Amino acid sequence: MVGRLISTRDKEKKSISYTDALLNGLAPDGGLYVPTEYPQLTKDDLIALKSKSYLELAFEIKKKFVGNAIPDAALKVLLQNAYTKAKFHTSDGNFVPLRQIGADLFLENLSLGPTASFKDIALQQLGQEINYELNSRNKNLVILGATSGDTGSSAEAAVKGLDRIKLFMLSPQVGMSNFQKAQMRAFTGGNIFNISIDGRFDDCQDLVKELKQDPEFSTLGAVNSINWGRISSQVPYFVSGYLQVASEIGQEVDFVVPTGNLGNILSGYIARKIGVPIRKLIVATNENDVMAKLIKTGVYELIAAHITSSPSMDISKVSNYERLVFDFLDRNPLSVKEYMKEFSSEGKVDLMKFGMSTDIFVENGIFQGSSTHQNRIHTIKSVYDEAKTIIDPHTADAVTVAKRYKVDDGVPMIVMETALPVKFEHTINEALGFTPEKEERFKDLESKGTDSSFYNISSNSTQLKEYIRNNI
Ligand SMILES: *Cc1c(COP(=O)(O)O)cnc(C)c1O
């Protein structure tokens, strides 16, 4: 049924509503919520969407995932509140504009939002939806999140001042850029609590999952891309990107996506599932290439993440992969449980043992490539020289991979631009020998907030639980 969700690990396949999944975040059994079935878009639907604004398009797509959990009129208002021209610095109502950087090669700018990250698109909407639902239920919610850099400020921008929500955000002590830290510092206070962990992003993500399994904290909400609300809010921009480049409906298009937790590209996979003519979905990783190796070999192996110059992709436990595995394993929760159990106990699991090969990725249009620091630097420079446009290091990882795949076959290729370069000045300077003038809104950011804006703790749940108890 439209708008119903099940957990990837629940053998009863008991379905819940969109809004229940929204507030739960992670399922109580540790699984992720997925739709009971994928809605479908026909060719006529796509033709009709082509003439619509981004807001109208987002409404039509979201409605297919929300079902009747939020009335249409209310959903429209939430979208209007989430996507304003002022917040997204656009004058024409296209929140995800394209620009061409090569023959049949395009960038889709997903980073016009308040914190210059693609995450703003889903999180602005998520904040609105959670707030709406809490008001309807007359409830409050404590949210615990983890960030490798961009989720933090983006989620904080989305829920700052919403008084039914308290947000505790975990970030790693090392790895984030100065700009990313400054963005978070500036949001501290009121309903926003920033906590710095002596560890990596994966440790932060583990703490979130650990607390969620603890009965005392089981009602914690989530803003990470484990939240189905986020994944479903990203599907519209794949549809929009497709419609902006396809010369006729039915023509195929490729997408290349800078990938960490697999949230962004999973939404592309869903767009493909619901009927958007996407040929290839290319996962682009940095040196933390767990996902790229998995697609190449079928083996998912945990390797501790190291710090790179595209820090928002420094991830080795790829949460959203479980949603893909669920489909791969014929939507059998018992097989998923077994698969994930083997991964967590052995640190490694092979699809072959579950009767599959890497063909499963190809059948689903999923390809891979990875990039190094040198590639990134080279690509930032070459895109600047050839197309007079400055791209951020994450987008550069994807452009690097895109250029390896691009052939002259007339199939448009869209690279998702996941952040603006201003967030990663140091790397831009290394590549170009200069740092571009900052937009007015970013100018004095680094002088805002103080060091005490972050509460420092070790990577251990005892202190974290204590801190949350004391502040709620
Ligand atoms: C979060 C992030 C990514 C990774 O996105 P996932 O959905 O986790 O795969 C890539 N680039 C930037 C700039 C990000 O902030």
The ligand as a Gaussian input file, in Angstrom:
#p B3LYP/6-31G(d) Opt

LIG

0 1
 C       26.984000      13.809000       2.952000
 C       27.800000      14.160000       1.786000
 C       28.119000      13.210000       0.797000
 C       27.723000      11.768000       0.929000
 O       26.340000      11.568000       0.769000
 P       25.672000      10.171000       1.210000
 O       24.224000      10.401000       1.086000
 O       26.091000       9.942000       2.636000
 O       26.206000       9.123000       0.300000
 C       28.820000      13.626000      -0.300000
 N       29.231000      14.912000      -0.446000
 C       28.946000      15.851000       0.476000
 C       29.443000      17.233000       0.273000
 C       28.214000      15.508000       1.616000
 O       27.940000      16.441000       2.530000

